[in-house]
Amino acid sequence: MGLAPITASQLQGRASKRGKALTMTNLNGEAVVRASLGKAAAPAEAVFETAEGTWRIERVGRSEVAVLDRRGNPVARARKGEVVLPGGEILPWAQSGLPRVRYRLGDGLWVAKGRWLSRRRFSAELSGALLSRTDKSLVAGIASVLTQHAVDRRSRLVGAAGGFGASWG
């Protein structure tokens, strides 16, 4: 089943298979991004597909990953706190706010909100500036994978902290 192009500013993310598969849908329920994460993407860290192409994310250092196109050419790098696109454009990546955590890429290009204690769902809003970019599929795919990874990691940390509180309390 094909993927729809990214044309809407509201997307919904849903992970399945214990957080190892991610599908981003528009408000019409059409899939716009599909990703395999972790062991499901082995040997890569992640593989994501949009209507415009397929990319894979591979670790290149302790805290850095490269995003590669279908031919294996690097098209972006993600490292702590930023995504670097071809030509040197740097998009800041940040997690902010408590208790409603938001995940942001660029200056509001992508803003996502996880659901409280859910490792499986989040919503994202794409700005008009992102929707007008020629590389919107690449940027939205990277942001989708980064957000799911961050939501999953945060949920595990909160769950572990809750377990400690229950055993100590």
TIRO-993677 format. One record per residue (C-alpha): residue number from 1; residue in three letters; x, y, z. Coordinates in Angstrom, 3 decimals, always signed. Each point is the difference from the previous one (the first is absolute). Example, Ala and Ser with C-alpha at 12.3 -4.5 7.8 and 13.67 -1.06 7.14 Angstrom:
<r><torlum>1</torlum><domi>Ala</domi><x>+12.300</x><y>-4.500</y><z>+7.800</z></r>
<r><torlum>2</torlum><domi>Ser</domi><x>+1.370</x><y>+3.440</y><z>-0.660</z></r>
//
This chain:
<r><torlum>1</torlum><domi>Met</domi><x>+0.000</x><y>+0.000</y><z>+0.000</z></r>
<r><torlum>2</torlum><domi>Gly</domi><x>+1.457</x><y>+3.350</y><z>-1.064</z></r>
<r><torlum>3</torlum><domi>Leu</domi><x>+0.615</x><y>+2.998</y><z>+2.166</z></r>
<r><torlum>4</torlum><domi>Ala</domi><x>-1.757</x><y>+3.334</y><z>-0.430</z></r>
<r><torlum>5</torlum><domi>Pro</domi><x>+2.092</x><y>+3.138</y><z>-0.518</z></r>
<r><torlum>6</torlum><domi>Ile</domi><x>+0.433</x><y>+2.287</y><z>+2.984</z></r>
<r><torlum>7</torlum><domi>Thr</domi><x>-2.380</x><y>+2.918</y><z>-0.582</z></r>
<r><torlum>8</torlum><domi>Ala</domi><x>-1.751</x><y>+0.519</y><z>+3.360</z></r>
<r><torlum>9</torlum><domi>Ser</domi><x>+1.311</x><y>+1.791</y><z>+3.054</z></r>
<r><torlum>10</torlum><domi>Gln</domi><x>-1.485</x><y>-2.461</y><z>+2.518</z></r>
<r><torlum>11</torlum><domi>Leu</domi><x>+1.431</x><y>-3.514</y><z>+0.299</z></r>
<r><torlum>12</torlum><domi>Gln</domi><x>-0.553</x><y>-2.814</y><z>+2.451</z></r>
<r><torlum>13</torlum><domi>Gly</domi><x>+2.726</x><y>-2.474</y><z>+0.922</z></r>
<r><torlum>14</torlum><domi>Arg</domi><x>-0.715</x><y>-3.503</y><z>+1.175</z></r>
<r><torlum>15</torlum><domi>Ala</domi><x>+2.596</x><y>-2.592</y><z>+0.903</z></r>
<r><torlum>16</torlum><domi>Ser</domi><x>-0.653</x><y>-3.714</y><z>-0.060</z></r>
<r><torlum>17</torlum><domi>Lys</domi><x>+2.007</x><y>-3.177</y><z>+0.489</z></r>
<r><torlum>18</torlum><domi>Arg</domi><x>+1.324</x><y>+1.223</y><z>+3.357</z></r>
<r><torlum>19</torlum><domi>Gly</domi><x>+1.020</x><y>+3.344</y><z>-1.441</z></r>
<r><torlum>20</torlum><domi>Lys</domi><x>+1.986</x><y>-1.519</y><z>-2.871</z></r>
<r><torlum>21</torlum><domi>Ala</domi><x>-2.402</x><y>+1.043</y><z>-2.779</z></r>
<r><torlum>22</torlum><domi>Leu</domi><x>-1.288</x><y>+3.554</y><z>-0.435</z></r>
<r><torlum>23</torlum><domi>Thr</domi><x>-2.738</x><y>+1.289</y><z>-2.285</z></r>
<r><torlum>24</torlum><domi>Met</domi><x>-0.722</x><y>+3.703</y><z>-0.421</z></r>
<r><torlum>25</torlum><domi>Thr</domi><x>-3.448</x><y>+0.778</y><z>-1.401</z></r>
<r><torlum>26</torlum><domi>Asn</domi><x>-1.773</x><y>+3.163</y><z>-1.110</z></r>
<r><torlum>27</torlum><domi>Leu</domi><x>-3.440</x><y>+0.874</y><z>+1.387</z></r>
<r><torlum>28</torlum><domi>Asn</domi><x>-1.619</x><y>-2.007</y><z>-2.822</z></r>
<r><torlum>29</torlum><domi>Gly</domi><x>+1.706</x><y>-3.117</y><z>+1.355</z></r>
<r><torlum>30</torlum><domi>Glu</domi><x>+2.371</x><y>-0.296</y><z>-2.965</z></r>
<r><torlum>31</torlum><domi>Ala</domi><x>+3.517</x><y>-1.178</y><z>+0.845</z></r>
<r><torlum>32</torlum><domi>Val</domi><x>+2.663</x><y>+2.568</y><z>-0.940</z></r>
<r><torlum>33</torlum><domi>Val</domi><x>+3.071</x><y>-1.460</y><z>+1.785</z></r>
<r><torlum>34</torlum><domi>Arg</domi><x>+0.809</x><y>-3.601</y><z>+0.919</z></r>
<r><torlum>35</torlum><domi>Ala</domi><x>+3.046</x><y>-0.880</y><z>+2.056</z></r>
<r><torlum>36</torlum><domi>Ser</domi><x>+1.681</x><y>-3.065</y><z>+1.450</z></r>
<r><torlum>37</torlum><domi>Leu</domi><x>+2.039</x><y>+0.711</y><z>+3.104</z></r>
<r><torlum>38</torlum><domi>Gly</domi><x>+2.694</x><y>-1.824</y><z>+1.952</z></r>
<r><torlum>39</torlum><domi>Lys</domi><x>+0.363</x><y>-3.735</y><z>-0.600</z></r>
<r><torlum>40</torlum><domi>Ala</domi><x>-2.846</x><y>+0.123</y><z>-2.524</z></r>
<r><torlum>41</torlum><domi>Ala</domi><x>+2.240</x><y>+2.179</y><z>-2.215</z></r>
<r><torlum>42</torlum><domi>Ala</domi><x>+3.248</x><y>-1.941</y><z>+0.558</z></r>
<r><torlum>43</torlum><domi>Pro</domi><x>+2.731</x><y>+0.505</y><z>-0.966</z></r>
<r><torlum>44</torlum><domi>Ala</domi><x>-1.085</x><y>+3.682</y><z>-0.140</z></r>
<r><torlum>45</torlum><domi>Glu</domi><x>-1.297</x><y>+1.885</y><z>+3.057</z></r>
<r><torlum>46</torlum><domi>Ala</domi><x>-3.156</x><y>+0.927</y><z>-1.935</z></r>
<r><torlum>47</torlum><domi>Val</domi><x>-1.455</x><y>-0.080</y><z>-3.504</z></r>
<r><torlum>48</torlum><domi>Phe</domi><x>-2.782</x><y>+2.375</y><z>-1.032</z></r>
<r><torlum>49</torlum><domi>Glu</domi><x>-2.034</x><y>+0.385</y><z>-3.155</z></r>
<r><torlum>50</torlum><domi>Thr</domi><x>-2.159</x><y>+2.792</y><z>-1.390</z></r>
<r><torlum>51</torlum><domi>Ala</domi><x>-1.709</x><y>+0.482</y><z>-3.363</z></r>
<r><torlum>52</torlum><domi>Glu</domi><x>+3.203</x><y>+1.748</y><z>-1.152</z></r>
<r><torlum>53</torlum><domi>Gly</domi><x>+2.538</x><y>-2.640</y><z>+0.994</z></r>
<r><torlum>54</torlum><domi>Thr</domi><x>+1.618</x><y>-2.326</y><z>+2.490</z></r>
<r><torlum>55</torlum><domi>Trp</domi><x>+2.822</x><y>+0.874</y><z>+2.394</z></r>
<r><torlum>56</torlum><domi>Arg</domi><x>+1.927</x><y>-1.866</y><z>+2.662</z></r>
<r><torlum>57</torlum><domi>Ile</domi><x>+1.607</x><y>+1.245</y><z>+3.176</z></r>
<r><torlum>58</torlum><domi>Glu</domi><x>+3.320</x><y>-1.507</y><z>+1.044</z></r>
<r><torlum>59</torlum><domi>Arg</domi><x>+2.188</x><y>+0.662</y><z>+3.010</z></r>
<r><torlum>60</torlum><domi>Val</domi><x>+3.317</x><y>+1.667</y><z>-0.928</z></r>
<r><torlum>61</torlum><domi>Gly</domi><x>+1.253</x><y>+0.838</y><z>+3.468</z></r>
<r><torlum>62</torlum><domi>Arg</domi><x>-0.893</x><y>-0.232</y><z>+3.637</z></r>
<r><torlum>63</torlum><domi>Ser</domi><x>-2.538</x><y>+2.828</y><z>-0.182</z></r>
<r><torlum>64</torlum><domi>Glu</domi><x>-0.444</x><y>+0.559</y><z>-3.726</z></r>
<r><torlum>65</torlum><domi>Val</domi><x>-1.984</x><y>-1.655</y><z>-2.769</z></r>
<r><torlum>66</torlum><domi>Ala</domi><x>+0.043</x><y>+0.469</y><z>-3.753</z></r>
<r><torlum>67</torlum><domi>Val</domi><x>-3.100</x><y>+0.038</y><z>-2.165</z></r>
<r><torlum>68</torlum><domi>Leu</domi><x>+0.685</x><y>-1.726</y><z>-3.315</z></r>
<r><torlum>69</torlum><domi>Asp</domi><x>-2.027</x><y>-0.083</y><z>-3.200</z></r>
<r><torlum>70</torlum><domi>Arg</domi><x>-0.824</x><y>-3.192</y><z>-1.899</z></r>
<r><torlum>71</torlum><domi>Arg</domi><x>+3.447</x><y>+0.012</y><z>-1.689</z></r>
<r><torlum>72</torlum><domi>Gly</domi><x>+1.848</x><y>+0.424</y><z>+3.303</z></r>
<r><torlum>73</torlum><domi>Asn</domi><x>+0.819</x><y>+3.683</y><z>-0.480</z></r>
<r><torlum>74</torlum><domi>Pro</domi><x>-0.106</x><y>+2.099</y><z>+3.197</z></r>
<r><torlum>75</torlum><domi>Val</domi><x>-2.839</x><y>+2.543</y><z>-0.047</z></r>
<r><torlum>76</torlum><domi>Ala</domi><x>-0.024</x><y>+1.099</y><z>+3.661</z></r>
<r><torlum>77</torlum><domi>Arg</domi><x>+1.616</x><y>-0.534</y><z>+3.388</z></r>
<r><torlum>78</torlum><domi>Ala</domi><x>-1.646</x><y>+0.041</y><z>+3.382</z></r>
<r><torlum>79</torlum><domi>Arg</domi><x>+1.982</x><y>+0.585</y><z>+3.134</z></r>
<r><torlum>80</torlum><domi>Lys</domi><x>-0.859</x><y>+1.146</y><z>+3.475</z></r>
<r><torlum>81</torlum><domi>Gly</domi><x>-2.274</x><y>+2.988</y><z>-0.314</z></r>
<r><torlum>82</torlum><domi>Glu</domi><x>+0.072</x><y>+0.496</y><z>-3.769</z></r>
<r><torlum>83</torlum><domi>Val</domi><x>-0.572</x><y>-1.351</y><z>-3.484</z></r>
<r><torlum>84</torlum><domi>Val</domi><x>+2.434</x><y>+1.130</y><z>-2.692</z></r>
<r><torlum>85</torlum><domi>Leu</domi><x>-1.345</x><y>-0.005</y><z>-3.554</z></r>
<r><torlum>86</torlum><domi>Pro</domi><x>+1.926</x><y>+0.193</y><z>-3.281</z></r>
<r><torlum>87</torlum><domi>Gly</domi><x>+1.531</x><y>+3.400</y><z>-0.553</z></r>
<r><torlum>88</torlum><domi>Gly</domi><x>+0.614</x><y>+0.379</y><z>+3.731</z></r>
<r><torlum>89</torlum><domi>Glu</domi><x>-3.510</x><y>+1.048</y><z>+1.072</z></r>
<r><torlum>90</torlum><domi>Ile</domi><x>-0.348</x><y>-0.752</y><z>+3.727</z></r>
<r><torlum>91</torlum><domi>Leu</domi><x>-3.401</x><y>-0.726</y><z>+1.500</z></r>
<r><torlum>92</torlum><domi>Pro</domi><x>-0.039</x><y>+0.005</y><z>+3.812</z></r>
<r><torlum>93</torlum><domi>Trp</domi><x>-1.646</x><y>-3.062</y><z>+1.584</z></r>
<r><torlum>94</torlum><domi>Ala</domi><x>-1.419</x><y>+0.487</y><z>+3.488</z></r>
<r><torlum>95</torlum><domi>Gln</domi><x>-2.269</x><y>-1.525</y><z>+2.597</z></r>
<r><torlum>96</torlum><domi>Ser</domi><x>-1.671</x><y>+2.479</y><z>+2.328</z></r>
<r><torlum>97</torlum><domi>Gly</domi><x>-2.679</x><y>+0.507</y><z>+2.601</z></r>
<r><torlum>98</torlum><domi>Leu</domi><x>-1.465</x><y>-1.945</y><z>+2.856</z></r>
<r><torlum>99</torlum><domi>Pro</domi><x>-2.432</x><y>-1.598</y><z>+0.469</z></r>
<r><torlum>100</torlum><domi>Arg</domi><x>-1.026</x><y>+0.402</y><z>-3.687</z></r>
<r><torlum>101</torlum><domi>Val</domi><x>+3.191</x><y>-0.830</y><z>-1.805</z></r>
<r><torlum>102</torlum><domi>Arg</domi><x>+0.501</x><y>+1.420</y><z>-3.481</z></r>
<r><torlum>103</torlum><domi>Tyr</domi><x>+2.528</x><y>-1.063</y><z>-2.589</z></r>
<r><torlum>104</torlum><domi>Arg</domi><x>+1.161</x><y>+2.685</y><z>-2.438</z></r>
<r><torlum>105</torlum><domi>Leu</domi><x>+2.076</x><y>-0.014</y><z>-3.154</z></r>
<r><torlum>106</torlum><domi>Gly</domi><x>+1.169</x><y>+3.264</y><z>-1.523</z></r>
<r><torlum>107</torlum><domi>Asp</domi><x>-1.598</x><y>+3.296</y><z>+0.913</z></r>
<r><torlum>108</torlum><domi>Gly</domi><x>-3.464</x><y>-1.502</y><z>+0.295</z></r>
<r><torlum>109</torlum><domi>Leu</domi><x>+0.234</x><y>-2.028</y><z>-3.223</z></r>
<r><torlum>110</torlum><domi>Trp</domi><x>-1.143</x><y>-3.088</y><z>+1.950</z></r>
<r><torlum>111</torlum><domi>Val</domi><x>-1.670</x><y>+0.045</y><z>+3.413</z></r>
<r><torlum>112</torlum><domi>Ala</domi><x>-1.173</x><y>-3.295</y><z>+1.466</z></r>
<r><torlum>113</torlum><domi>Lys</domi><x>-1.749</x><y>-0.862</y><z>+3.237</z></r>
<r><torlum>114</torlum><domi>Gly</domi><x>+0.108</x><y>-3.424</y><z>+1.553</z></r>
<r><torlum>115</torlum><domi>Arg</domi><x>-2.962</x><y>-1.389</y><z>+1.861</z></r>
<r><torlum>116</torlum><domi>Trp</domi><x>+0.436</x><y>-0.314</y><z>+3.743</z></r>
<r><torlum>117</torlum><domi>Leu</domi><x>+1.731</x><y>-3.306</y><z>+0.791</z></r>
<r><torlum>118</torlum><domi>Ser</domi><x>-0.533</x><y>-1.291</y><z>-3.520</z></r>
<r><torlum>119</torlum><domi>Arg</domi><x>+2.910</x><y>-1.455</y><z>-1.915</z></r>
<r><torlum>120</torlum><domi>Arg</domi><x>-2.239</x><y>-0.682</y><z>-2.951</z></r>
<r><torlum>121</torlum><domi>Arg</domi><x>-1.652</x><y>+3.274</y><z>-1.038</z></r>
<r><torlum>122</torlum><domi>Phe</domi><x>+0.830</x><y>+3.631</y><z>-0.646</z></r>
<r><torlum>123</torlum><domi>Ser</domi><x>-1.338</x><y>+2.841</y><z>-2.093</z></r>
<r><torlum>124</torlum><domi>Ala</domi><x>+2.062</x><y>+2.342</y><z>-2.139</z></r>
<r><torlum>125</torlum><domi>Glu</domi><x>-0.578</x><y>+3.363</y><z>-1.576</z></r>
<r><torlum>126</torlum><domi>Leu</domi><x>+1.958</x><y>+0.995</y><z>-3.096</z></r>
<r><torlum>127</torlum><domi>Ser</domi><x>+0.435</x><y>+3.686</y><z>-0.734</z></r>
<r><torlum>128</torlum><domi>Gly</domi><x>-0.803</x><y>+1.608</y><z>-3.325</z></r>
<r><torlum>129</torlum><domi>Ala</domi><x>+3.748</x><y>+0.556</y><z>-0.414</z></r>
<r><torlum>130</torlum><domi>Leu</domi><x>+0.612</x><y>-3.766</y><z>+0.257</z></r>
<r><torlum>131</torlum><domi>Leu</domi><x>-2.849</x><y>-0.826</y><z>-2.367</z></r>
<r><torlum>132</torlum><domi>Ser</domi><x>+1.465</x><y>+2.360</y><z>-2.621</z></r>
<r><torlum>133</torlum><domi>Arg</domi><x>+3.489</x><y>-1.566</y><z>+0.120</z></r>
<r><torlum>134</torlum><domi>Thr</domi><x>+1.108</x><y>-2.313</y><z>-2.800</z></r>
<r><torlum>135</torlum><domi>Asp</domi><x>+1.566</x><y>-2.333</y><z>+2.588</z></r>
<r><torlum>136</torlum><domi>Lys</domi><x>-3.087</x><y>-0.133</y><z>+2.238</z></r>
<r><torlum>137</torlum><domi>Ser</domi><x>-0.246</x><y>-3.800</y><z>-0.231</z></r>
<r><torlum>138</torlum><domi>Leu</domi><x>+3.583</x><y>-0.461</y><z>+1.138</z></r>
<r><torlum>139</torlum><domi>Val</domi><x>-0.359</x><y>+2.516</y><z>+2.850</z></r>
<r><torlum>140</torlum><domi>Ala</domi><x>-3.394</x><y>-1.372</y><z>+1.118</z></r>
<r><torlum>141</torlum><domi>Gly</domi><x>+1.332</x><y>-3.562</y><z>-0.126</z></r>
<r><torlum>142</torlum><domi>Ile</domi><x>+3.040</x><y>+0.880</y><z>+2.105</z></r>
<r><torlum>143</torlum><domi>Ala</domi><x>-2.191</x><y>+1.910</y><z>+2.472</z></r>
<r><torlum>144</torlum><domi>Ser</domi><x>-2.424</x><y>-2.936</y><z>+0.220</z></r>
<r><torlum>145</torlum><domi>Val</domi><x>+2.773</x><y>-2.454</y><z>+0.854</z></r>
<r><torlum>146</torlum><domi>Leu</domi><x>+1.663</x><y>+2.377</y><z>+2.480</z></r>
<r><torlum>147</torlum><domi>Thr</domi><x>-3.328</x><y>+0.695</y><z>+1.695</z></r>
<r><torlum>148</torlum><domi>Gln</domi><x>-0.944</x><y>-3.672</y><z>+0.331</z></r>
<r><torlum>149</torlum><domi>His</domi><x>+3.439</x><y>-0.797</y><z>+1.384</z></r>
<r><torlum>150</torlum><domi>Ala</domi><x>-0.281</x><y>+2.857</y><z>+2.538</z></r>
<r><torlum>151</torlum><domi>Val</domi><x>-3.592</x><y>-0.883</y><z>+0.995</z></r>
<r><torlum>152</torlum><domi>Asp</domi><x>+0.956</x><y>-3.645</y><z>+0.502</z></r>
<r><torlum>153</torlum><domi>Arg</domi><x>+3.125</x><y>+0.858</y><z>+1.994</z></r>
<r><torlum>154</torlum><domi>Arg</domi><x>-1.822</x><y>+2.511</y><z>+2.203</z></r>
<r><torlum>155</torlum><domi>Ser</domi><x>-2.845</x><y>-2.412</y><z>+0.666</z></r>
<r><torlum>156</torlum><domi>Arg</domi><x>+2.448</x><y>-2.713</y><z>+1.067</z></r>
<r><torlum>157</torlum><domi>Leu</domi><x>+1.752</x><y>+2.429</y><z>+2.355</z></r>
<r><torlum>158</torlum><domi>Val</domi><x>-3.290</x><y>+1.210</y><z>+1.512</z></r>
<r><torlum>159</torlum><domi>Gly</domi><x>-1.190</x><y>-3.596</y><z>+0.356</z></r>
<r><torlum>160</torlum><domi>Ala</domi><x>+3.215</x><y>-1.007</y><z>+1.748</z></r>
<r><torlum>161</torlum><domi>Ala</domi><x>-0.244</x><y>+2.973</y><z>+2.345</z></r>
<r><torlum>162</torlum><domi>Gly</domi><x>-3.616</x><y>-0.904</y><z>+0.765</z></r>
<r><torlum>163</torlum><domi>Gly</domi><x>+1.062</x><y>-3.546</y><z>+0.806</z></r>
<r><torlum>164</torlum><domi>Phe</domi><x>+2.603</x><y>+1.264</y><z>+2.456</z></r>
<r><torlum>165</torlum><domi>Gly</domi><x>-2.548</x><y>+2.292</y><z>+1.611</z></r>
<r><torlum>166</torlum><domi>Ala</domi><x>-2.468</x><y>-2.838</y><z>+0.406</z></r>
<r><torlum>167</torlum><domi>Ser</domi><x>+2.581</x><y>-2.291</y><z>+1.576</z></r>
<r><torlum>168</torlum><domi>Trp</domi><x>+1.293</x><y>+2.707</y><z>+2.344</z></r>
<r><torlum>169</torlum><domi>Gly</domi><x>-3.341</x><y>+1.468</y><z>+0.911</z></r>
//
